[in-house]
Amino acid sequence: MTTYPVDMTTKPDVQAFFDEATNTISYIVKDPSSSSCAIIDSVMDIDYAAGRITFEHADKLIKYIEKQSLSLEWIIETHVHADHLSAAPYIQQKLGGKIGVGAKITVVQEVFGKVFNEGTEFQRDGSQFDKLFDDGDVYSVGDMRCFVMSTPGHTPACMVHVMGDAAFVGDTLFMPDGGSARCDFPGGSAEELYDSIMKVLALPDETRLFMCHDYGPNGRDIQWETTVADEKAYNIHVGAGKTKEEFVKFRTERDAQLAMPKLIIPSLQVNMRAGEVPRDKDGNPVLKVPVNGL
């Protein structure tokens, strides 16, 4: 029987916020015994065609925290997202809290620092973040102890955050009828993703799993919460005993058919900087478009 470094019977209050533009679900996770909370995977709004950034989605999270008189301790990124921009610095400026990401952010920064031809002023040591999490690290939200699991495959820096009976899986898994995330970005691996998913599905069956994205397959309503038991039984890519070989074959063939995410170019530039928009030599916010770089 696997033992875990935290009490997984604690039941945090989880409030979800769906961003229709990017199909992202952000979460406010509250310690049940205090006013402390964490934010998981916030979203900064962008009109890419107009080159305009706004904060309507982030303001909803901020308003909720202020209305509930909560104390924000952590702003967590489950990974460096390729389909939406993080609002972490904006939220931190308003409410405080530490920005955390997986320690292998440095691998992502090294790879995409080259893609975007970033100069030596772009630090590739993860120093833009307040905390770099290693596999098995334990931290607290109020009185609730939490731990992290390294789950590479989609990206090298993917992490699942386990908070009591709730696990926030990023893009490691989708809802059972959604399957799993792509593995064809630089540093991705279908083999690694399968192993990571098995690691998640080794958690207790009753563990609540919260998705980072949902696309409403076959026209169903958007959903974001399931359980380990349901994923093991019904996940269309890995459930019901599907083998690693079956998964890798399917995932590799499927990824070859997928187009790049619409916001991958601005997302990577911003998210590898912990949500800060890069600036030119005059201090103006600016985004690059590498030609034939991805």
Helices and strands as residue ranges (DSSP letters): E 13-19, E 24-30, E 36-40, E 45-47, E 52-54, H 56-67, E 71-76, H 88-95, E 98-102, H 105-115, E 131-133, E 138-141, E 144-150, E 159-163, E 166-168, H 190-200, E 208-210, G 217-219, E 225-227, H 228-234, H 244-255, H 264-271
